[in-house]
């Protein structure tokens, strides 16, 4: 008999929910994590008297008790829903282009439409028509794709067949003229990492619909509280977890997994493996090349690494109100050209085009010590310019670019610099170090339509090997958390057979 029925590699979002789901259903499961805490991106770190949230800005797909979303259902299924305190946000975001645009959109369809129509009266009808399309189209996406209707056809789902693979840019151009209006509506494209020109309309609709209908949420105590709760529940259901214990090799025999070898040389046998590591690392570093099916490598060869991020973490010696910050999620743009902003992800020689400033204290006043607030400024970046940089220039460029982000932030919140008590800066190389992801990618592969779950399976040609996390579908908290429960369901079906 194998040492374990299943071994899960990596305690990120997908690894945690897959392990917790398996253990809850009586599967003997071992979770191996090379870091000393669970969570992956869903973690925190301390500087001075501040505990900084690493990655969570807005949790999608939660919904309420009366109207549960898919993520609420997933967290309920692993038994942690009542162990986490969620904080609902009233608004989606504030978006600012200094001197051109400053608008705040509520997480309510009718109010959002009214706000946009008041700011862009010349396109009033188009705004109403667009959101009618979003809702009608996404209802067909739910039936055709998520519910896996066996009778799917163009006659039954005309909007799905017409728009599913269209780019967001095509549809935005079909409805709107003003680039500032397009930016106001499509701002969430940066939560996927590819611009409207490359982002499928299905993905944009999913974001808009999910955040409006199921509301944006934050977690009391940050995402580390959620990771801890899932890990604790996994252990209480009989699961074993080892920290500071990475996997050096996945053992494969006759086309099926048989176990792993840890970094300290211990061999552990199993029948199934869920890899929450990147599929690139899993297939090219952890498994002997002769054991990897050609079709798995074909998927890798046709994909490109998605963006990482440049992040400035700030602990402030004053309240958000004293800084003039009254919204949790603030997109600050130096221009309205989304394609230009996307192209600028590949350069650090330019001024930041689109940044996100989050102040967690707005929805959770206790998120930092009394009389203080905590800010995070994010600018998506690909790792290439940082990887090609001479080490002697790294710190100079790191802090030079951080100053640029502060400059842009101060155009909206003057005097911000004068209240910084703690500051930490992370580059794509920082994310590479802590996440172990190629290029420090936070979304996995670039989320082009061809890389979506419409076309790419989260399973491998190797029997018993499954993937969870951003590399198994889409990036972001909701997709990665639910990817783990999906991998667990697939394994449970195999075990039942």
N, C-alpha and C positions, 0 to 999 in steps of 0.2 A: 504494500500500500504506500502511496505517495505521502511525503511529509505533510503536504497541504493539498486541498483540492484546487485552491487558486492562490496565486501570488500576484499582488498588485505592486507595480513599480512606480513610485512617486506619490507623495501625499499632497498633490495639488488638488484643485477643485474636483476634477474628474476621478482622480484616484481615490479621494476620500469618499465620494458618494458611491462609487462602485464597490469599494471595500465594505462600507457600512451596509449597503443593500444586501450584499452577499452574506455577511455575518448575520444579519437580521433574519435571513431565510435559512439559517443553519449550515451554511457552507463554511468549511474549515479554511480560513483565509489569513494570509500573512501580508502585511503592508510594510514595504521597505522604503525608507526615505533617507537620502544622503544628508539632508540638512538636520538641524537639531530641533526644529519645530515643524508642525504641520501647516499646510496652506499654500505653498508655492507663491503665486501672486497675492493670495488672500491671507496676508500676514501683516505684521506691524514691527516697528523697531523704535527704540528710545534714544532720544538725545536730550540731555538736561532733564527738565521736568515735563517734556512732551513725549507722548507715544504717537508716532506717526503712522497713519494708514498708508499702505504701500500702493494699492491699486484701485480699490473700489470707489467709484464716483456716484453711480446711480444703478441700483439693482432693478432689473427689468423682470417682467413676468410673474411678479408676486401676487398681485391682486389682494382682495380682502377676504375675510371669512365668508362673507355673503357672496362674493364673486371671485373665487380663487383662480389664480393663473397657473400656468404649467409649472413654474418654479415652486410655488407654494405646495402644489401636489407632490412634487419630487422630494422636497424637504420633509413633508409629512410621511412619505413612504419610507424614509430612512430613520424616522422617529425622533427628529430634532426640532420640529416646528415650535413646540412649546418651551424649548430651551434657549431660544434666540428672541431678543426684543427688536422688532422692526419699527422703523420710524418712517411714516409716509410723508412724502414731499408734496407741497401744494402745487408747485410749478415745475414745468419741464426744464426751462433754462432761460437765462437772459443772454441775448447775443448783441454784441457791440462792435461796430466799425466806427472808431472815433471820428466824429464830425459828419457821419453819414447815416448811421443806424444805431438805435438803442431801443430794444423791444424785449419784453418778458412775456413768455407764453405759458399759460396755465395748462395743467394736466386735465383738461376738460375740452371735449371737442367743440361744443358750441361757443365757449368763451374764447378758445384759441382762434376759431374762425372769425369771431367778431373783432378780436384784437388785430389780426392780420388785415381784415377789410378796412378797419379804421386807419391803419398806417398806409395801406396801398389801395385806396378807393377806386382807382382806375381799373383795377383787376378784381373787383369785388365778386363778380359772378364766377370767374375762373377759380377763385379760391374755394368757393362753395362746391363747385363741380369737382375740383381735385380731391377734396376730402371725401366726397361721396364716392368717387372712384376708389380711393384707398380702402374704404370700408367694404364696398361691394366686392372689390377684387380680393381682399384678404379673406372674406368669408368663403370665397371659392377656393383659395389656397388651403384653408383649413379642411374643407371637404375633399379636395382632390389629392392633396399631398399629405397632410398630417393624419387624416382619417383613412387614407389609402383606399379610397372608393374603388372597388373592382370594376365599376361601370363608368369610369372616367371617359369623357369624350368632349370634343369641341362644342357639341350641341348642348351638353349639360353644364359645361364650365367655360363659356365663351371668353370671359375676361381673363381667366387663368391662361388659356391657350394664346390669347392675344398679347398679354403683357408679361408673362412669367420670366421670359428671358430678354426682355427689352432692358436697355440700360436706364438708369434713373435719369440721366441727362436727357435722353430722348423724350421721356414722359414730361419732365419739367419744362422742356422747350416747347412741347405740344400745348401746355397750359399757360405758361407765363412768359413775360417779356423782361421784367425788371430783375437784374441779377441779385439785387438786395433781397427781393422776395424769394427767389430760389434759394439763396443762402439761408434765409430765415426758416424755411421749411425743411431743407435737406441737411441741416447742421449735424445731425446724428451720423452722417457718413463717416466721421472720424472715429466713431465707436466700432467701426468695422475695419477701417484702415485703408480703403481704396475710395477714390473720388467718384462722384456721380457718373462720370464717363465710363467707368469700369464696374460700378456697383449695380447689381441687378435690381430692377424695380421691386422684385419680390423681397429682397433684403431690406430695402429702404422702407417698404410698407410694413414689414414685420417690426421694425424699430418704432416707427410712428404709431402703429396700432397698439403695440405692446405697452409703450410708455403712456399713451393716453388712456387706454382701457384698464390696464392693470396698475397704473401709477408708478412713478419712480419711488424707490425706497432706499433708505440707508439702514445700517445695522448699529444698534446701541453697542458701543465698545469697539466698533470697527469689524472688518472682515475676519480678524484673528479670532474674535469671539465665536463666529460661525465655524471656523475651521476646528477650533478646540472642541466645540460641542459635537461635531460630527465624529471627530477622533475619539472622544470619550464614549460616545454611543457605540462606536465600533468595538471598543475594548469591552464595554459592559455586555455586549452580545457574544463574547467569546473570541473576538478577533485578536490577533497578535500584531504588534507594531514595533518596529525597530528603527530608531533614529540614528543618525551618523552611520548609516549602513546603506551604501549605494550598491547597485548591481553592476558587475563587471562583464557578465556574459549571460545570454539566454541560451539554454541548451535545447537543441532540436535533433530529433532522430526520426527517420522515415517520414519526414514532412509534418511532424507534430512536436509541440513543445513538451519537454520532459522535466524542466526545472531551470534553476538559475545558479550562477556562481557569484557570491557577493564580493565586494571590494577586499574583504579580508581573507578570501580564498575558500569560504565555506560553500559547499554544494548543497542545495535544498531542492528536493523533487516536488513536482506538482503536476496537475492535469491541465490547468488553464492558467493563462497569464493575461492580465490587463496592464498595458503599458501606458502610463500617464506621462512618460518621457516623450520627446518629439519623435515622430515617425522616422525622421532622418537619422537620429542617434540610434533608435531601436534597430533599424534595418541595416545600417551601414557600419555600426560600431559594436553593437551588442550581440549580433548573430553572425556566425561564420558565413562568408559571402556565398559559398556553394549551397547553403541551405535556404537562401532567400529566393522566392519565386520571381521570375522575370516580370510578371505583371505588377508586383509590388514596386519593383524598381522603376517600371514605366510611369507609375503615378508620381513618384518622386521626381523623375527627370522632367516631367511636364509642369512642375510647380516651382514657384519662386518664394523666397523667404519674405514674410511680411515685415512691416515696420516694428521697431522697438520704440522707446520713448526717451526723451530728455526731460527729467523731472526735478523741480526745485521744491524741497520741503521746507516750510517756514513756520516757526513757532513765534507768535507775535506777543509783545508785552502789553497789548491793549485788546479791547473787545472789537468784534466785527463792526459794531455800530460806530465806534470811534474812527474806523477806517472808511466808513461810508459804504460798507458791504451789507446788503440786505437780501441777497439771493445766494443760495448755496452753489448753484451751477452757473458759471459765467464763461461764455465763449467770447474771447477777445480776438478780433481779426484786424490785421493791418490793411486788408483790402477785401474785396468781395469775390475775387476770382478763385473758385474752389479747385479748378484744374491746376492753376499756378501754385496754390498752396500745397497740393499733392506732390507736384514736381519738386517743390522746395524741401520736401522731406529728405531728399538725397544730398542736401548741401548744408554746411554750417557757415558758409561765407555770406549768407543773406540774413536779412532781418526776419524774425519769425512771422509767418503769414496767418496762422490760426492756432491759438492756444486755448487751453482750458484752465480756468482758475476755480478751484473748489474750496469752499469754506464750510467745513462740516458742522461748525457751531450754530449755523442758522437753524437747522432742523434738530440739532442735538446740543443744547447750550452747555451740557456737562462734558463735551468731548475733549476739552482741555481744562487746565486749572482755572479757577475763578479769576476774572479780570483779564483773561488772555483769549486768544483764538488761534486756530491752526489752519494754514493755507497750503495748498499744493498747486503748483503751476506745471502743466504738462504740454509738451510740444512733441508730436510724433516725429521720429527720425529713423531712417534706415541706418544700419551699423557701418556701411561701407566707408564713409569718410573718417570714422573713428578707428576702424581696423587698419586703414592705410596711413594713419597719423604716426609720426615718430614718437616714441615714448617721452622724449624730452619736451614735446609740445603739449602733451595731454592735459596737464593741470592748467596751463595757461589758457588753452582753448576752452576747457570745461568751464572755468569761471568767467571767461570773456562772454561765452554764450549765455550763461546764467544772468549776466548783467543785462543782456539784450531782452531777456524775458521780463526782468524787473522793469526795464525801461517801458516796455509795452504795457505792463500792468499798471504802471504809475500814470499812464495817460488817462486811465479810468479811475484809479484810486490814488490820487496824489498823496505823497508823504509816506507811502507804504514802507520804503526803505528805513525810515527813521524809527520804526517800531519792531525791527527784526531782533529777536532774542536768540533764536537758534536757526541755523540754516544747514541743510545737507543737500548735495547735488548728486543726481544719478544720471549716467549716460547709458547708451546702449551696451557699453562694455560692462557696466555695473549689472545690468539685467542678464547679460550672458553669464556672469560669474554666479549670481544667486539662483537663476532659473535653470541654468544648464541648457538653454535653448540656442540653437544656431542663430547667430545674428542678434541674440537677445530679443527675438521676436515675441511680442505679447499677444499676437493674434494667430500664431501659427503661420501657415502659408498665406500669401496674398489672397484675399477673398474674392477672386474673380469667379464669375458664374460657373466655369468649368470645374472649379475646385470645391463647389458646394456639395452638400449631402444629396442633391439631386443626382449627382453623377459619381461621387466617390464614396465607397463603402468604408465604414469604420472597422471592418474586419480585414484580416490578412489571408493570403493564400496558405499560410502555415496553420495547420489545425491547432485549435486551442489558443491562438493569439488574437487578442482584441486590443483596440486602441480607445483611449478616452482623453478628453481635453481639447484644446484649441486645434491640435494637429489632426483631430478626428472629425472635424467639421468646421464650426465657426468659433471665433474667439469671443471673449466677454464672459461675464459670470454666469448668466443664465444658460447659455449654450454649453459651457464646460461642465457645470454642475449636473445638468440633465443628461449630458453625454455619458457620465458615469453610471447613472441609473439605467440607461439604455444598454450599456455594455453588460451590466449585471443581469438584466432581463434575458439577454441573448444567452448568457452562460447558464442561467437557471433552466432555460428551455432545453439546452443540451443535456444537462444533468437529469432532468425529468425523463428524457427519452432513454 
